[in-house]
Amino acid sequence: VCHQPCQQNLTTKMSVLFIISNTLLTTDPFHITPIQSANKEIFKLTNEFIPSSTKLSLSRRIDLNGDESISETRKWLIDRFGCSEKGLKNSFCDSECTKDDYSELEARATWLQDRLDLKEKDMNKLVQSFPNVLNCRPDTNLEPKLQYLQSRLHLKDAKLQSIVKKIPNLLGLSIEDNLEPKLDYIQHRLELNDSQLQCIIQKFPQLFSCSIEQNLEPKLCYLQERLLFSKTEIGNIVYKRPSILGMSLDDKLQQNIEWLQKTLNLSNAKVGKLIWKHSSLLTSSIPDKMEPNLNWLQKRLRISNVQASKIITSFPQILALSIEGNMEPTLEWLQYRLLLTSDAELANFIAKVPSLLACSIEKNLEPTLDFCVRTLGDEREAIQKIKKNPTILSRSLENRLKPRLEEAKEAGMVIDQGCLYRMALYTKIKWDASIVLSN
């Protein structure tokens, strides 16, 4: 077969022979020796016909050894890391870990576990995910990389451990060819300081697996040009949500931006401002989250596309909130407690302060309403004031309303609707000035 024409299909022909050989071995396991001999003969033919660049991958597909040291090593790997037979065959054999004496692998595994202070289960996951780490020598390979990362990113041991656990194949990357060039690129490209760079890598160490030319640069160029961002602005977006660097440009980022712009009828500048306020819109699912939330909002409040666009532009987080767990219960509470009887009245109330949809009823809305009722001594009067100024409900009870009420009482202010309004809405400078005037 190997001497037939069309040598460009030779790799396929060799694969067929290996499959036939392995099939025979499966159906007739008592003829192992003849099958291994046949595999060896097949492998010899590769020296004549197969380019050297492909010999290694082909040799890995032929069991040329079969000695007891290999089986002992595999047994140790299964016992040591909890690997399955299938996983061991598919992963460890391909990485050639089983070709080392298991005592040497044990020493390397022990060193790495101690160096990163890994728990047994974390060490198992690391090796299962990146078995080739056991082929790396601690002194000449692993330690220099770990030291470089700690020095370059100012990482403590715990943070280094966290990064390696997220992306174990980081330990197989070259400092000169991968780690250093990508760190230099991302820091210069986004104008990041050392602290920002460290934060991005901690949140998204998978960046090291992304190609600069084919992945990172095209995404950053698109986002910068499409959203009219400066280098610093795009850097801040990536700093807040580094995972966008791992998103597909065509299937995710571009689709989300175009959906937001078309659905909300926004200009490039406005969609840029929207994403600046809430960068998770770049990573949210359109069919599973954003579109259902928009449709629900319009239907629930009986509002037009223009009205919905204004509300979402003011508070983009609406597209990411839970309908059942947050927004619907909040609307029901507002309608019941504030006596907002009509849909139009409820819609106008939310349009003034959309952020109320993200507030907790138990921790924010109910305690704040109770505070206003106690402060004014009349529930109807308090509700009337809140309906006119919904912002009151969004103010911090502990950090603003309660301290200012005490200050107002000490200053001898009259505690009425006007005082409640000033406590809730005045800036610190303006509030302090009103206290001085009262004294």
N, C-alpha and C positions, 0 to 999 in steps of 0.2 A: 504493500500500500504506500509506503513511504517513497518508493521509487517512481510512483506515478507522476505524470505532468502536473502543472499548476502548483508550484511550490508555495505560492502565496497562501494556499489553503492548508499548508502543512500542519499548522498549529491545530486546526480543526480536526485533521486526520489523526493527529497524535491523541487528541482528547477522546475521539471515538474509541481508539485502542485502549485507553485507560479505562473508559467506561465498560467496555467489553470485559476487560481483565477483572475489574472490581465486581462486575455482575457475576462472573464465574466464581469469584471468591465467596460471594454472598450465597449463591445457590449450592455450592459444593465446597464447604469449608475444610474438607479433609485434603484438598489438593492445594494447600497453601504454598508449599515449596515450588511447584511448577509455575504457579502464578507469579510469585516474586521473581523467579528466574526470567519469566517473560517480561516483566516490568523492567528488569535490569537491561535486557536486550533492547527494549524500546528506548530506554534512556541513552544507551550507547549510540543509537542512530541519531539522536539529537545533536551529538557532537559534529556530525557530518552535515546535517541539513538545517539545523536551527541556529539563528544568530545568537551570539553570546549574551545579548541583552535579555533574551527570553529564556535562557537555559535555567536560571535560578527559579523562576516561577514554575517552570515545568518540573524541575527536580523535586519541588515541594509537593507535587501531586502524585509522586511515586514513592511508595514505602520501600526504600532500599536497605533499611537497617533491620528492624524487627528484633533487635537484641534486648536482653533483659534490663539493661540500664535505662532504656527508653521507657519501658513499661513501669519500672520502679519510679522514675521521675513523674510519669503521668499519675501514678497512684498517689505520690506525695502531693502533687498539685491539687488533686481532687480532695484529699484529706485536709490539706493546708488552707485552701481557699473556697472549699465548698462548690467547686465547679462540677457541672454535669458532664457526662461522657460526650454528649452532643456539643456542648459549648467548648469543651476541651479540644475536640477534633476540629471544630470550625475556627477556633481562635488561636489556641496555643500552638497548634502544629504550624499554622501559617506564619506565625511570628518566630518559629524555630526555638521557642523557649525550652522545649523538651530535649534539645540537643546538648544542653549543659548538664553537668552532674548536679543532682538535686541538692546536694550539700552546699554547693556554691550558690544556687538559687535561694536556698534558705538563709544564707548569710546576707545576701543582697536584700531580701525581703525584710529581714529583721532590722537591718540598717535603716531602710526607708521608713519602716513603721516607727522606729525610735526617733528618727530625724524629724518627722512630721507629727509625732505624738498622735498617731492614729489609733483608734479603737480597732478591735479585731474585725468587726463587720465593715468598717470603712476601708481597711486594708484589703479585705476580700473583694469589695466592690471595685476598688482601684485596679487590682490585678485582672479581675474579670473584664473590666472595661478596656484596659490597655495592658495586655499580657507582655508585650515587648519590653515593658519597663524592667523586667527581670534580666534582660540582655544588656542593660546599661550598667556600667561599672560605677560604683558610688564615688570613687576618688577622682576619676578623670571625666566623668559625664554628669552624674546627678548633682553632686555637691556644687560644682561651678555654676550650674544653672540656678539652683536654689539660692546661692549667695548673690548671684547677679540680680535676680528678681527682688530679693529683699533690699539690696542696696539701691537699685534703680527706682523702686517704688516705695521705699521707706516702709517696708512691711515688717510687722511683728510676726512671731512664729504662728500665732493663731490665724492671722489673716492669710499668711502664706498657705497654711493647711487648707483653709476654706477655698482658695483659688484652685489648688491642685485637686481637691475633691470634686470640684465642678467640671474640670477639664483635665483628666489624668494624662491624656496624650500630649499635654504641655511638656511633660518630662522627656519626650522624644524629639522635641523641636531644637533646632540649632540656635545658639545665641546670635552668631554672626549673620545667619541667613534668614532668621525669622523674628526672634524676640526683640532684638535691638532695633532693626529697621522699622518694625511696626510700631514700637513705642515712640521712636523718634518721629515717625510720620504722623501719627495721630496727635501727638502733642503740638507739633509745628502746624499741622493743617487746621486744627481747631483752636489754636492759641490758648492752650491749657497751662495752668500752673501745675506744679508737682502734686499738690493735694487733689486737684480735679482729675488728673491722670490716674492717680491711685484709685480714686473712687470709681471711675469708669471700668478699670480692669477688675476691680473687686466685684462689681455688679455683672459685668459681661466679659469674663476671661475668654469666652469663645471667639473674641476678636482675633486672637492669635491664629485661628483656623481660617480666617477670611483673607482672601487675596486682595492686596492693595489695588492692583490694576483692574481686576475683574469684578471686584465687589465693593470695597470701601469707597474708592474715589468716585465711581459712577453714582453711587447713592448720595454722597455728600454734594457733588456738583448739581445733581437733580434737585435736591431739597433746597439748596442755596439759591439756585436760579428760579425755581418754581415758586418759592415762598418769599422771595425777595429778602433773604436773610444775609447779614454780614457774616464774616468768619466767626466773630465773637458770638453772634446770635445762634448760629448753627452749632457752635461749640456748647452753648448753654443748653440747647435742646438735647444734644447727645449726652451731656452731663446729667440731665434730669432723667433721661430714659435711654440708656446705652443699648438696650435690646433692639432698637430700630436698626442698628448696624447689622443685625442678623436677619432682618426681614427681607423678603423678596421685593425687589424694586418694582417689577411688573405686576406681580400678583397681589401685592399688599400695599406698599407705600403709595404708588401712583393711583391705584384704585380708590383708596381711602380719601386721598386729596381731591380727586375728581368727583367723587360722590358728595363730599362735603360742599364743594364749590357749586355743583349743579343743583343739589337738593335745597341748599340754603340760599342760593342765588347770591354768591359772594364773589368779590373781586379777588385777584391774586393777593393783594395786600391784606384784605380782610380775612381770607382763609389762613394767611400766615399768622395774623394776630390771634385767630381762634386756636390754632395749634400751639402758639406760644403760651397761651393761657392753660391749655390742657393737652400736653404732648401725647397722652395715651390714646388720643383719637387716631394717631398714626398706626397704632397696633391693635385697636379694637376691631371686632368682627362686624362687618356690615350686616349680613343676614341674621346673625345670632344676637346682636346687641343694639347697634346704632339705629338701624331701620325699624325694628320693633319698638324701641323707645320713642322714636319720633312719631310713629303712627299712633301709639298709645296716647302720647301727649296731645296730639291734635284731636283725637276722638274724645278723650276724657274731658278736655276743656272746651271742646267745640270751637277751635280757633282755626284761622286760615294759615296758609303756608307762610305768609309774610309775618304774622304774629308769632308763629312757632320759630321762625328764623331769628326774630328779635330776642326771644326768650333764650334760645340755645346760644346765640352769640354772646349774650350777657353772662350765661352760666353753662359752659360747654359740658360740665360734668353730668348734666342730665342724660346725655347719650351713653353714659357708663353706669348709671345708678340702677339698682334693682327695682323693678316695678312692684312686685309683690312684697318684697322685704322692706321697702323704704317709701317710694313715692306715693303709691296708692293709700297706704295707711295714713300718711301725712296729710293728704288731701281730705280724707274722710274726717280726720281729727279737726282740721281747720274749718271744714264746713259745719261740723257739729258744735265745736267750742266757740267759734266766732260768729255763729249764726249767718254764715254765707249761704243764703238760700238758693240763689240762682247760679247757673254755670257761668254766666257773664261776670257776675260779681267775684266768683272764685278765680276766673281767668285774669281779671284785672288785678286782683290781690297778688297772684303769683307773678304776674308780669312785672310788678314793682320790685319784688325781691325773690327771684327764682331760686336763690340759694337755700331758701327755706325747705325745699324738697330734699335737701341732704341733711337736714337737722334731725336729731333724735327727739322723739316725742317725750320719752321718759327723762332724758338728761338735759334737754334744752327747752323745748316748746312749753311743756306743761309747767315746769318750775318757773319759767319766766313769766307766763301768764299769771300764775298764782302770786308772784312778787308784785306785779302791776296791780292786781286786785287788792292786795293787802296795803300797798302804798297809797292808793287812792281811796280805799275804804268802800268802794262801790264797784261791783263786777260789771254792770252795764256801762258805767263811765269808762272803765279800763278797756273793755272790748271796743267801745266806740273810738277811743284814742288809737288803739292798735290797728283797727280797720283803716283809719286815716293815714297811719304811719306804720306799715308792716315791718319796717326796718327794726323797730323796737324788739321784735321777737328774735331777731338774729344777733342781738348784742349779748356779750358774755355777762352772765349773772354775777359770777364771783370776781371777775377782773374789772368790771365797769359799773354795773348797776348798783350792787350792794355798797361798794366803797363810796360811790358818789352820793348815795342816799345819806350815808352817815355824815359826809362832808356838808351836805345841804342842811341837815338838821343842826349841825354844829354852827353853821353860818347864820342860822335863823331864817332860812328860806321858807316860804310858804310851799308846802308839798301839795301841788295840784297837777292838772294835766300839763300845764306849761313847764313845770319843773321836771316831770317825767320825760317830756320831750327833750329838754336840754340835757338831762342825764344820759339819755340814749344816743342823741345825735351830735352833740357838741364835740369838737375836737378838744384835746387836752388843754391847749392854749386858751381856747375860748371858754372852756369850762372853768379853768383856774381864774380867768378874768371875772367871770360871773360871781365866783365865790368872794373875790376881793371886793367887788361892788356891793355885795350883800353885807359884808362886814362894815 
